[in-house]
Amino acid sequence: MSLIVKICGLSTPQTLDVALDAGADMVGFVFFPPSPRHLGLETARDLGRQVKRRAVKVALTVDADDATLGNIVEALQPDILQLHGSETVARLRDIKRKFGLQMMKVLAVETAADLASLPGYAAVADRILFDACAPREATRPGGLGAVFDWHVLENLDLKLPFMVSGGLNAGNVAEAVRLTRAYGERSDRSCDPGEGESPHSPLAPDLRQEPLTPTLSPQGRGEGAEAARRDNKS
């Protein structure tokens, strides 16, 4: 088994190349105007072509309507739609039927009570991404790089592939995988020099480190570094 790693928030050809060269399995692109990593459609079109099937393309949206989703799908031609808003189970089902793409639903978690909605989403989504809850003063969803208590997922019995997100770096990703038995980890920090960071992923030098592999249980359940586990048969 090996990890599946997703680097999200890529917005320039340079940062995309870094992620691809580092061996990211999934590359994520944000389509949400309040985010500093929001992409216009023409930029998305260019970055999508740049991927050249070297990784799975993921489009992150927040409560987008059908017209917006249609424009994103036409421009980026994503493999997966990542729904990061308050989309209901019925809305997921509708989007999946209309666009025929895999669905990744993001669930914000702080305590075990936040998992109450998981069974409904798991019945429709193709994978789940667990992220920290947004700070109260936040103007956009997601943990915004914060680490949540991974023990909340320690005894989770989920057959669906899932990923873990939030504050992951080379120093803590092995512990995140050990506790959650996630198939994948997602990183979206230090990818965009527009946020004052150098254009690299915090996981990039360590995407394929062997010490991570023994932390993965044969009974692990999901995808997501969004680091996630990949079966050797795939």
C-alpha positions in Angstrom: 0.0 0.0 0.0 1.1 3.6 -0.6 -0.4 7.0 0.1 -2.6 8.9 -2.3 -1.6 12.6 -1.9 -3.7 15.6 -3.0 -2.3 19.1 -3.3 -5.0 21.7 -3.4 -5.2 25.4 -4.1 -2.9 25.4 -7.1 -3.2 28.5 -9.1 -0.1 29.0 -11.2 1.8 26.9 -13.8 4.9 27.0 -11.5 3.1 25.6 -8.4 1.3 23.1 -10.5 4.6 21.8 -11.9 6.0 21.5 -8.4 3.1 19.4 -7.3 3.2 17.2 -10.4 7.0 16.8 -10.2 6.8 15.8 -6.6 4.4 13.0 -7.5 1.0 14.3 -6.3 -1.7 11.8 -7.2 -4.4 14.5 -7.2 -4.2 18.2 -7.9 -7.0 20.5 -6.7 -8.2 23.8 -8.1 -10.5 26.2 -6.3 -13.6 27.8 -7.8 -14.9 30.1 -5.1 -14.5 33.8 -5.5 -13.9 34.7 -1.8 -10.8 32.5 -1.8 -7.5 34.0 -2.7 -6.9 30.8 -4.8 -10.0 31.2 -6.9 -9.4 30.5 -10.6 -11.0 32.1 -13.6 -12.2 29.8 -16.3 -9.4 30.6 -18.8 -6.7 30.0 -16.2 -8.4 26.8 -15.2 -8.5 25.7 -18.8 -4.7 26.3 -19.2 -3.8 24.6 -15.9 -6.1 21.6 -16.8 -4.2 21.1 -20.1 -0.9 21.4 -18.2 -1.8 18.4 -16.1 -1.7 16.1 -19.1 -3.2 13.1 -17.2 -0.2 13.1 -14.8 -2.6 13.4 -11.9 -6.3 13.3 -11.1 -7.9 16.8 -11.5 -10.2 17.9 -8.7 -12.4 21.0 -8.9 -13.3 22.5 -5.5 -16.6 24.3 -5.3 -18.9 25.8 -2.6 -22.6 25.6 -3.1 -22.3 26.2 -6.8 -25.3 26.1 -9.1 -25.6 24.0 -12.2 -24.6 26.8 -14.5 -21.4 27.4 -12.6 -20.6 23.8 -12.3 -21.2 23.4 -16.1 -18.7 26.2 -16.8 -16.1 24.6 -14.5 -16.5 21.2 -16.0 -16.2 22.5 -19.5 -13.0 24.5 -18.7 -11.1 22.2 -16.4 -12.5 18.9 -17.4 -12.1 17.6 -13.9 -12.1 14.0 -12.8 -13.7 14.7 -9.4 -16.0 17.5 -8.1 -15.1 18.4 -4.5 -18.1 19.9 -2.7 -17.0 22.1 0.2 -20.3 23.9 1.1 -23.6 23.0 2.7 -24.7 20.8 -0.2 -27.4 18.3 0.9 -27.4 14.6 0.1 -30.1 15.3 -2.4 -28.0 18.0 -4.0 -25.1 15.6 -4.3 -27.3 13.0 -6.0 -28.6 15.6 -8.4 -25.1 16.9 -9.3 -23.8 13.3 -9.8 -26.7 12.5 -12.1 -26.3 15.7 -14.2 -22.5 15.7 -14.6 -21.5 12.0 -14.3 -18.4 12.8 -12.3 -17.1 11.4 -9.1 -18.2 13.3 -6.0 -15.9 14.1 -3.0 -17.9 15.6 -0.1 -16.1 17.6 2.5 -17.2 17.2 6.1 -16.0 19.6 8.8 -15.3 17.8 12.1 -14.5 18.9 15.6 -16.2 16.2 17.7 -17.8 12.8 17.1 -21.2 14.6 16.9 -20.1 16.1 13.6 -20.2 12.7 12.0 -24.0 12.3 12.3 -24.5 13.3 8.7 -21.8 10.9 7.4 -24.0 7.9 6.5 -26.3 9.9 4.2 -23.4 11.5 2.3 -21.5 8.2 2.2 -24.4 6.6 0.4 -24.0 9.0 -2.5 -20.5 10.4 -2.6 -17.5 8.4 -4.0 -15.2 9.6 -1.3 -15.2 11.8 1.8 -12.7 14.5 2.9 -12.6 15.3 6.6 -11.4 18.9 7.4 -11.4 21.1 10.5 -14.3 23.3 11.2 -14.0 26.9 10.0 -13.2 29.5 12.7 -16.2 31.5 13.8 -14.9 34.7 12.2 -14.1 32.9 8.8 -15.6 34.2 5.6 -15.1 30.9 3.8 -15.5 27.2 4.7 -12.8 24.8 5.7 -10.4 24.7 8.5 -8.1 27.0 6.6 -5.0 25.0 7.5 -6.0 24.1 11.1 -5.4 20.6 12.5 -8.5 18.9 14.0 -8.5 16.1 16.6 -7.7 13.0 14.5 -8.9 10.8 17.3 -12.4 11.6 16.2 -11.9 9.3 13.2 -9.8 6.7 15.1 -12.6 4.1 15.3 -14.5 5.1 12.2 -16.0 2.2 10.3 -16.4 3.6 6.8 -16.2 1.5 3.7 -16.0 4.5 1.4 -12.5 5.9 0.5 -11.8 9.0 2.6 -9.1 11.6 3.0 -7.9 13.8 5.8 -7.1 17.5 5.5 -5.9 20.4 7.7 -2.5 21.6 8.8 -0.7 18.5 7.4 3.1 18.7 6.9 6.0 16.3 6.7 6.3 16.3 10.5 2.7 15.2 11.3 1.4 13.3 8.3 2.5 9.9 9.5 0.7 10.4 12.8 -2.5 11.5 10.9 -2.4 8.3 8.8 -1.7 6.1 11.8 -4.6 7.4 13.8 -7.2 7.7 11.1 -6.0 4.9 8.7 -7.0 7.2 5.9 -6.2 6.4 2.3 -5.1 9.9 1.6 -3.9 13.2 2.9 -4.5 16.6 1.4 -2.3 19.6 1.7 -3.3 23.1 0.6 -0.7 25.2 2.5 2.5 26.7 1.1 1.4 26.0 -2.4 0.6 29.5 -3.5 3.3 32.2 -3.4 0.4 34.7 -3.5 -0.1 34.0 0.2 3.5 35.0 0.9 4.8 31.4 0.8 7.5 29.9 -1.4 6.0 27.9 -4.4 6.2 24.4 -2.9 4.1 22.0 -1.1 5.0 21.2 2.6 4.6 17.5 1.7 6.5 17.6 -1.6 9.8 16.3 -0.4 8.1 13.5 1.5 5.3 12.3 -0.7 6.8 8.9 -1.2 8.8 8.4 2.0 8.9 4.7 3.0 8.4 5.4 6.7 4.8 6.4 5.9 3.8 3.0 4.5 4.0 0.9 7.7 1.4 3.2 9.3 -1.3 2.1 6.9 -3.5 -0.7 8.1 -4.6 -3.4 5.6 -8.1 -2.6 6.8 -7.8 1.1 6.1 -10.8 2.7 4.5 -10.2 5.7 2.4 -8.5 8.2 0.2 -7.5 11.4 1.2 -3.5 14.3 2.3 -5.4 14.7 1.6 -3.1 11.6 2.1 -4.8 8.4 1.2 -3.9 4.8 0.7 -3.6 3.3 -2.8 -4.1 -0.4 -3.4 -1.2 -1.9 -5.2 -3.6 -3.3 -7.8 -4.6 0.2 -9.0 
